Amino acid sequence: MKEKEIQKIMKEQAERIKQLIDELGLTQKKFGEAIGMSPQNIGAYISGRRKLSEGLAARISVTYGVSSDWLLTGEGDKFAVSSDGELKTSAYKKLSDEIESHFTEAQSQIDQGMKKLKELKSLFEQ
């Protein structure tokens, strides 16, 4: 992808993020807090200095009910929530799978740590 095309995509994504923040009646700070980002980072996206990743689009989608496809490409419905409150996008599934993967990895590390603690405890009890 050429640099000009990337710049165009970033500018269009910036406009969609600005539009979303305005429609939600939020400040950049409040918008960013809800998705775990600083106002400076949000500012970088709004100014078109950063390109949205699929992961960030998924976080925004889940948090605000907006379509990640719309955020990334401008295609499809803006809001990803149907009238019955169900997400119409795969963003929730992607994010859910990512969270589950992190949870499984963390649980494995905890289990390993507990095993080591038991080994140390048995050494001290001898």
N, C-alpha and C positions, 0 to 999 in steps of 0.2 A: 504494500500500500504506500502510495506516495505521501510525502510530507504535507502537501496541500490538502489531500483528501483527509488525512488525520486531523489537521487543523480545522477543517470544515465540520467533521464529526464532533470534535471537542466543543466547537462553538454552538452547534445545534443541541448537544447534550446540556451545555451550560444554560441555554435558553429554557430547556424543559425543566431543569432543576429550579431555576428562578421562578418560572411559572407555577410550579408545584408549591414552592415555599409561599408565594403570594396567595395562591388559592387556599392554602391551609391556614393563612393568617399567622404565620410563624416568623420569628426572627431567624437569622442564620444560626445564632447560638442555640436556640431551642430545637431547631431542626437537627443540628449536629449532635446535640446532647442525646437525643432519642436514638441515634444510630451509632453513638460512641465515637464521635469525631469532634475535633476542636473547630471553632469558628474560622481559624486560619486555613484549615484543610478544606472546609466547605467553601471558603472564599476562592481557593485555588480551582475548585470545580466550577464555581459560578463564573469565574473570570475566563474559563476556557483554557487554563494552564495545565489541567489534568484531565485525562480520559477516564471515564467511568469503567470500572472493572465489572465483570459479571457478579462477583461476590458482593460488591458495594450496592449494585443495582438490586440484588436479591434482598439485602438488608433493608434498603429503602422500601422495597416492595412489601415486605412483611410488616414493617413498622407503620407504613402509611397507606397500605392497600392500593398502591399504584402499580401498574404493570411494569415489570422489569423490561419487557420487550419495548414498550413505549419509551421508557427512559433511555435505553441504549440506542434504539433505531428510529423512534418516532412513529413506529407502525403499531397498529392495533388500538384497542381501547386504552384510554389513559388510566382508568381505574380498574384494578384487577379483581375487584370484589363484585360478585353478582348480587342480585337483589336478595338472595337468601344468605348472604354473608360469606359464601365460599370463595376462596381464591380461584381465579380463572387462569392463573399462570403457573408455570412449573417452578417459580422462584421459591415458593414455600418448601417444595419437595427438595430442591437443591440445598437450601439452607438447613433443613431438617436433617438431611443426610450428612452434611458437613458437621453439624453439632453432634450428631450421634457418633461420628468417627472420632471427634475430639474427646468426647466423653469416654468412649471405649479405650482410647489411648491413655487418658488420665487414670481410668480405673485400673488398667494394667500396671501403670507406674505406682499407684497406691499399693496395689497388691504386692509388688516387688519390694517396696519400702517396708511394708508390714512384715514380710518374710525376713528381711534383714534385721529389723528391730527385734523380732523373736529370737533370731540367732544371737544377737548381741546380748539380749536379756538372759539367754541360757548360759552364755559365757560368764556373766557377772554372778549368776546364781550358783555356780560351781564352787 
